[in-house]
Amino acid sequence: MAVTFFDINSESGLKYFDEYLLTRSYITGYITGYQASKDDITVQVTLSKPPPSEFINASRWYNHIEALLRISGFSGEGCGVTIEGSAPVIEEAIATPPASAAEDDDDDDDDVDLFGEETEEEKKAAEERAAAVKASGKKKESGKSSVLLDVKPLDDETDMQKLEEAVRSIQMEGLLWGACMFVFLVLK
């Protein structure tokens, strides 16, 4: 389903575009599965400048598409968008994001490993730590945890002192009971 925008750089064209984006994140959002598509790039390139902030939805959309262009995150196919009353759009401008932004992002990608794959150095360091723990023969100590136990009585006649004694009678290795506090609640 093709969408047509008329004179998108004019005040009335931007107003229609802003109203169109009121219920959508992308130009053809319902069709392409809520992801950006080539239609979004086509409209973004056609705009002569970012929409004014008074057009909230169009401004939000424009900033989002700009960010996606910087990280080259477009994968969706478009359904066809027509823009009438604007300057013709060059096909090369639609197909490729700005080259300078893509080159800058390549350097940053090397520093972050999103999938958690271990390098050879990390594997060797983990093996050395494991060997050191085995050699020391010490039992591995676990970290300490703090647990807040909230106990509520069934009715107002429950003896809270006896209930506290029953809870504190639970004994486990490493369990250390801390302070107790009674909070009276009024229920209607």
Secondary structure, 3 states (H helix, E strand, C coil): CCEEEECCCCHHHHHHHHHHHHHCCCCCCCCCCCCCEHHHHHHHHHCCCCCCCCCHHHHHHHHHHHHHHHHCCCCECCCCEEEECCCCCCHHHHHCCCHHHHHHHHHHHCCCCCCCCCCHHHHHHHHHHHHHHHHHCCCCCCCCCCCCCCCCCCCCCCCHHHHHHHHHCCCCCCCCCCCCCCCCCCCC
